[in-house]
Each structure stands twice: as structure tokens, then as C-alpha cells.
Amino acid sequence: MTPPAESDFVQSPCISVCKLTADRAYCIGCLRTLEEIRGWKHMDADQKRALLADLENRQAAAAE
């Protein structure tokens, strides 16, 4: 198995503040849902980048 190309590596958004909201909708640290957290390791680089873009939108919406 060949290692992924450097451009294929996408850093996880986890900041080690792993606590779900009271309604268990998402993690207060990284803003991902449980499904997104579980699925991260199975996503390809493009899917991860798309999720990171969604997380930026979530963060902006939460700030409003």
C-alpha cells in the first residue's frame, strides 16, 4: 500500500474538546456531528475539504 500524497492529507478539525451539545447534535469543539466524526477516516481528501468548508459555515452561523 502506498502512502497518500501530501496533497491528499487533510488535518482533522478535532481540537480535543470532545463534548456533544445537550441535544447531541454536534461536538462543541469541532462542530461535527457524530456521523461526521465517525466517517472522517473513511472520507477521501475532497470529502474532508468539503466538510471543513461546511464547518466554517456552521461556525459563522453560530457566531450570528
Short mmCIF file of the C-alpha atoms (twelve columns), coordinates in Angstrom:
data_MODEL
# 
_entry.id   MODEL 
# 
loop_
_atom_site.group_PDB 
_atom_site.id 
_atom_site.type_symbol 
_atom_site.label_atom_id 
_atom_site.label_alt_id 
_atom_site.label_comp_id 
_atom_site.label_asym_id 
_atom_site.label_seq_id 
_atom_site.Cartn_x 
_atom_site.Cartn_y 
_atom_site.Cartn_z 
_atom_site.pdbx_PDB_model_num 
ATOM 1  C CA . MET A 1  0.000   0.000  0.000  1 
ATOM 2  C CA . THR A 2  1.429   3.374  -0.961 1 
ATOM 3  C CA . PRO A 3  1.207   6.291  1.450  1 
ATOM 4  C CA . PRO A 4  -1.167  9.099  0.455  1 
ATOM 5  C CA . ALA A 5  0.294   12.006 -1.455 1 
ATOM 6  C CA . GLU A 6  0.986   15.028 0.714  1 
ATOM 7  C CA . SER A 7  -1.779  16.945 -1.084 1 
ATOM 8  C CA . ASP A 8  -4.203  14.174 -0.078 1 
ATOM 9  C CA . PHE A 9  -3.607  14.717 3.652  1 
ATOM 10 C CA . VAL A 10 -6.272  16.819 5.344  1 
ATOM 11 C CA . GLN A 11 -5.858  17.649 9.020  1 
ATOM 12 C CA . SER A 12 -8.758  16.687 11.262 1 
ATOM 13 C CA . PRO A 13 -10.736 19.602 12.699 1 
ATOM 14 C CA . CYS A 14 -10.639 17.976 16.143 1 
ATOM 15 C CA . ILE A 15 -9.290  20.334 18.816 1 
ATOM 16 C CA . SER A 16 -9.545  17.789 21.654 1 
ATOM 17 C CA . VAL A 17 -12.605 19.459 23.166 1 
ATOM 18 C CA . CYS A 18 -14.806 16.423 22.711 1 
ATOM 19 C CA . LYS A 19 -18.191 17.244 24.190 1 
ATOM 20 C CA . LEU A 20 -21.542 16.985 22.498 1 
ATOM 21 C CA . THR A 21 -24.241 19.609 22.721 1 
ATOM 22 C CA . ALA A 22 -27.109 18.825 25.093 1 
ATOM 23 C CA . ASP A 23 -29.218 17.590 22.170 1 
ATOM 24 C CA . ARG A 24 -26.237 15.542 20.881 1 
ATOM 25 C CA . ALA A 25 -26.457 17.370 17.556 1 
ATOM 26 C CA . TYR A 26 -22.733 18.081 17.248 1 
ATOM 27 C CA . CYS A 27 -19.421 18.376 19.081 1 
ATOM 28 C CA . ILE A 28 -18.845 21.780 20.654 1 
ATOM 29 C CA . GLY A 29 -15.130 21.561 19.868 1 
ATOM 30 C CA . CYS A 30 -15.101 20.788 16.147 1 
ATOM 31 C CA . LEU A 31 -18.792 21.321 15.254 1 
ATOM 32 C CA . ARG A 32 -19.013 17.918 13.561 1 
ATOM 33 C CA . THR A 33 -21.932 15.574 14.008 1 
ATOM 34 C CA . LEU A 34 -21.318 12.094 15.380 1 
ATOM 35 C CA . GLU A 35 -21.792 10.697 11.892 1 
ATOM 36 C CA . GLU A 36 -19.165 13.085 10.510 1 
ATOM 37 C CA . ILE A 37 -16.726 12.245 13.310 1 
ATOM 38 C CA . ARG A 38 -17.140 8.514  12.730 1 
ATOM 39 C CA . GLY A 39 -16.911 8.889  8.960  1 
ATOM 40 C CA . TRP A 40 -13.802 11.092 8.870  1 
ATOM 41 C CA . LYS A 41 -11.363 8.206  8.482  1 
ATOM 42 C CA . HIS A 42 -13.363 6.825  5.548  1 
ATOM 43 C CA . MET A 43 -13.612 10.123 3.638  1 
ATOM 44 C CA . ASP A 44 -11.302 10.961 0.774  1 
ATOM 45 C CA . ALA A 45 -9.424  14.274 0.741  1 
ATOM 46 C CA . ASP A 46 -12.080 16.075 -1.317 1 
ATOM 47 C CA . GLN A 47 -14.848 14.971 1.046  1 
ATOM 48 C CA . LYS A 48 -12.801 16.148 4.023  1 
ATOM 49 C CA . ARG A 49 -12.185 19.536 2.421  1 
ATOM 50 C CA . ALA A 50 -15.900 19.884 1.686  1 
ATOM 51 C CA . LEU A 51 -16.724 19.073 5.297  1 
ATOM 52 C CA . LEU A 52 -14.169 21.628 6.520  1 
ATOM 53 C CA . ALA A 53 -15.883 24.256 4.342  1 
ATOM 54 C CA . ASP A 54 -19.249 23.266 5.856  1 
ATOM 55 C CA . LEU A 55 -17.757 23.592 9.329  1 
ATOM 56 C CA . GLU A 56 -16.621 27.145 8.553  1 
ATOM 57 C CA . ASN A 57 -20.207 27.963 7.557  1 
ATOM 58 C CA . ARG A 58 -21.519 26.363 10.767 1 
ATOM 59 C CA . GLN A 59 -19.085 28.389 12.822 1 
ATOM 60 C CA . ALA A 60 -20.109 31.603 11.071 1 
ATOM 61 C CA . ALA A 61 -23.796 30.799 11.568 1 
ATOM 62 C CA . ALA A 62 -23.237 30.008 15.250 1 
ATOM 63 C CA . ALA A 63 -21.491 33.366 15.722 1 
ATOM 64 C CA . GLU A 64 -24.543 35.263 14.442 1 
# 
